[in-house]
Amino acid sequence: MTVLRAQVTLNSSSGLPEDAAMNVWHFHSVAADLEDTADTINDELSTFYNGIASVYSGNTLTGTCTTKFFDLTDDPPRVPMFEDGFAITSMGDADALPTECAITMSFQGDPESGGNARRKRGRLFIGPLDAGTTSTGAGLVRVGAGATSALAVAATGMIDAGAPLTFQWIVFSPTTAGTPPWDETILDASSTLVTQGWIDNAFDTQRRRGTAPTSRINFPV
């Protein structure tokens, strides 16, 4: 048994690595062939991201994604045990929102008494976003229902895609695991099977995704 960390990089149209967006996923696996499992997970990640393609900005992103998988039983610094990628097609073609704008997808396991609930929850910040994700009402700009619904369907698909003998989407808590190296027992005790989640209709901000200014105008003019 191990935990696979999948690092998904959404490449920027600027071509600069610092402008790329990244999401980190974790999966529990007991499969004998981890490379084959990682390949299967990559296919499921492609399904997830293409299921929400319309929320992404086709002006900000190229649509090409790279995926690196790490076996968390390996000693750090870890090298990828498998690398792959996929393409996101049919992205939004309206103007882009500022690259730091994101939709938050939160997820967790079944609620239970005792323990630290925060260590059994996770989140992904979805973006950069197409302007078509917005919905304006009563003077407020929020995430549109189409975007939140698409995310809920895609996340449900990721939950349903896993199986105990291949892979399962999990929340992994490095805080619970403590200082690496990590063995199978530690990884298992630090993992929570994802069974549910939610998407709020308020935009979030990822400051590290913001772009640097390219000009400045002074006043008075």
VENRAZI-V399894 format. One record per pair of residues at least 12 apart in sequence whose ideal C-beta (glycine too) atoms are under 10 Angstrom apart, sorted by the first residue. I is the first residue (numbers start at 1). GAP is how many residues later the second one is. Records with the same first field share a line. If there is no record, write none. Layout:
I = GAP  GAP
//
This chain:
1 = 27  28  29  30  72  182  183  184  186  187  190
2 = 25  26  27  28  29  32  35  68  69  70  71  72  79  180  181  182  185  186
3 = 23  24  25  26  67  68  69  70  167  169  174  179  181  183  184  185  187  188
4 = 21  22  23  24  25  27  30  33  34  37  65  66  67  68  69  77  78  163  166  168
5 = 19  20  21  22  63  64  65  66  67  73  75  76  167
6 = 17  18  19  20  21  32  35  36  38  39  61  62  63  64  74  76  78  161  163
7 = 15  16  17  18  59  60  61  62  63  73  76
8 = 13  14  15  16  17  34  37  38  40  41  57  58  59  60  77  78  116
9 = 12  13  14  55  56  57  58  59  76
10 = 12  13  39  46  50  51  52  53  54  55  56  78  116  117  118
11 = 50  51  52  53  54  55  74  77
12 = 48  49  50  87  116  197  199
13 = 44  45  46  47  48  49  50  83  115
14 = 46  47  48  85  197
15 = 47
16 = 195  196
18 = 190  191  193  194
19 = 41  42  80  109  190  191  192  193
20 = 41  42  45  46  108  189
21 = 35  39  40  44  78  81  104  105  106  107  185  187  188
22 = 43  44  103  186  187
23 = 22  25  26  42  44  82  100  101  102  103  104
24 = 44  46  98  100  148
25 = 16  19  20  23  42  44  97  99  133  144  145  147  169
26 = 44  46  96  142  143  144  145  146  147  148  161  164  165  166  168
27 = 13  14  17  18  42  131  135  139  140  141  142  143  145  164  167
28 = 134  136  138  139  140  141  142  144  159  160  163  164  165  166
29 = 12  42  133  135  136  137  138  139  141
30 = 134  135  136  137  138  154  158
31 = 132  134  135  136
32 = 133
33 = 133
34 = 35  37  39  47  48  133
35 = 34  46  47  49
36 = 46  130
37 = 32  45  128  129  130
38 = 29  30  31  32  33  42  43  44  45  46  129
39 = 28  30  43  45
40 = 121  122  123  126  127
41 = 26  28  41  43  117  120  121  125  126  128
42 = 23  25  27  40  41  42  43  44
43 = 41  43  118
44 = 113  114  116  117  118  123  125
45 = 20  22  39  40  41  113  116
46 = 19  21  38  39  40  41  42  43
47 = 39  107  110  111  114
48 = 38  76  103  105  106  107  109  110  113  121
49 = 14  16  37  38  39  40  42  77  105
50 = 13  36  37  38  39  40  41  104
51 = 37  99  100  102  103  104  105  106  107
52 = 36  39  51  53  74  81  95  97  98  99  100  101  102  103
53 = 34  35  36  37  38  39  77  97  101
54 = 36  37  38  39  40  76  78  79  92  93  96
55 = 36  37  48  71  72  73  74  75  77  78  88  89  91  92  93  95  96  99
56 = 32  34  35  36  40  70  71  72  73  74  77
57 = 34  35  36  37  38  39  40  42  44  70  71  72  73  74  75  76
58 = 30  31  32  33  34  35  36  38  72
59 = 32  33  34  35  36  37  69  71  72
60 = 31  32  35  36  37  38  39  67  68  69  70  149  151
61 = 27  30  31  35  38  66  67  68  69
62 = 25  26  29
63 = 23  24  25  26  27  28
64 = 21  22  23  24
65 = 19  20  21  22  23
66 = 17  18  19  20
67 = 13  15  16  17  18  19
68 = 12  13  14  15  16  17
69 = 12  13  14  15
70 = 12
71 = 116
72 = 100  102  105  108  109  110  111  112  114  115  118  119
73 = 107  108  109  110  111  113  114
74 = 106  107  108
75 = 105  106  107
76 = 103  104  105  106
78 = 102
91 = 37  39
92 = 37  38  39  40  41  55
93 = 37  38  39
94 = 35  36  37  38  39  40
95 = 35  36  37
96 = 31  32  33  34  35
97 = 30  31  32  33  34  35  36  37  44  106
98 = 29  30  31  105  107  111  112  113
99 = 28  29  30  107  109  110  111  112
100 = 25  27  28  29  103  104  105  106  107  108  109  110  111
101 = 24  25  26  27  28  30  32  33  42  102  103  104  105  108  109
102 = 21  22  23  24  25  26  27  41  101  102  103  104  107
103 = 21  22  23  24  26  30  40  41  44  45  47  48  96  97  98  99  100  101
104 = 19  20  21  22  23  39  47  94  95  96  98  99  100  101  102
105 = 17  18  19  20  21  43  46  47  49  50  92  93  94  95
106 = 15  16  17  18  49  90  91  92  93  94
107 = 13  14  15  16  17  48  51  52  62  63  64  85  87  88  89  90  91  92
108 = 12  13  14  15  63  84  85  86  87  88  89  90
109 = 12  13  61  62  82  83  84  85  86  87  88
110 = 82  83  84  85  86
111 = 84  85
112 = 80
115 = 61  77
116 = 57  59  60
117 = 75
118 = 55  57
119 = 52  53  54  55  56  57  58  71  73
120 = 50  51  53  56  70  71  72  73  74
121 = 50  52  71  73  76
122 = 47  48  49  50  51  70  72  75
123 = 48  74  75  81
124 = 27  31  73  75
125 = 79  80  81  83  84
126 = 17  21  25  28  73  78  80
127 = 76  77  78  79  82
128 = 78  81  83
129 = 14  18  74
130 = 17
132 = 12  14  15
133 = 13  14  15  17  70
134 = 13  69
135 = 12  13  66
140 = 61  62
141 = 61  62
142 = 58  59  60  61
143 = 56  57  58  59  60  61
144 = 57
145 = 56
147 = 52  54
148 = 50  51  52  53
149 = 50
150 = 49
151 = 46  47  48
152 = 45  46  47
155 = 14  39  41  42  43  44
156 = 40  41
158 = 36  39
159 = 34  35  36  37  38
162 = 31  32
164 = 29
168 = 23  25  26  27
169 = 24  25  26
170 = 17  18  20  21  22  23  24
171 = 19  20  21  22  23  26
172 = 15  18  19  20
173 = 16  17  18  19
174 = 16
175 = 15
176 = 13  14  15  16
177 = 12  13  14
178 = 12
//
